[in-house]
């Protein structure tokens, strides 16, 4: 089971910043999870919220700002003055940090599918190696957005996020992706009580299983024994042994 740093090492550094992402790689996380929105000029940027207010002194909709305008906003100082000057990174900037054989999970927020596809096309063309080697996965709570991405980029690996059990079909198909469940896997909230039969059926169908956001190392063995592939956590340092030396 791979340990994935939620919004980077967000327990230690300001979430979804290059500082948090680089900290995750330094810790030895197997991967990083980020969220993306689009700026007014169509650039995919790394932010969980659609607005900047929670992480800065300025409250703007990301969709209303150009990248140049967005880059003027400090999103690091709220965490610690040591991170003053951190800005919201672009998806391209995040991809440039990904080491060989490491994983990037990209959660797509509720953005217009056509605009997203247009923004991603040149980026994915420049980084085909990440797609071919399954280093990059796309996730969303919005199935229609995933189906649209699949139509534009058939080689993408897609995960449907589930904070409720009724987000997945009651009868799991023999293999995924399929018409009944046209994704490669499911990302479950750690708060869900998932029936063992559901997990067995998903594993038997070849589904990738992820859990978010698990911060208790004592639960690691449970998720591992349940067949999960990814454990997404705010605190990768709790799950990854410190580097030797």
Secondary structure, DSSP 4 states (H G I P E B T S, - for coil): -EEEEETTTTTTS-TTSHHHHHHHHHHT-SEEEEEEEE-TTS-EEE-SSSBSGGGSS---BGGGS-HHHHTTS--STTT-GGGTT--PPBHHHHHTTPPTT-EEEEEE-S--HHHHHHHHHHHHHHTHHHHHTT-EEEEES-HHHHHHHHHH-TT-EEEEEESSGGGS-SS--SSSS-SSS-SSEEEEETT----HHHHHHHHHTT-EEEEE----GGGHHHHHHTT-SEEEES-GGGTSPPPP-
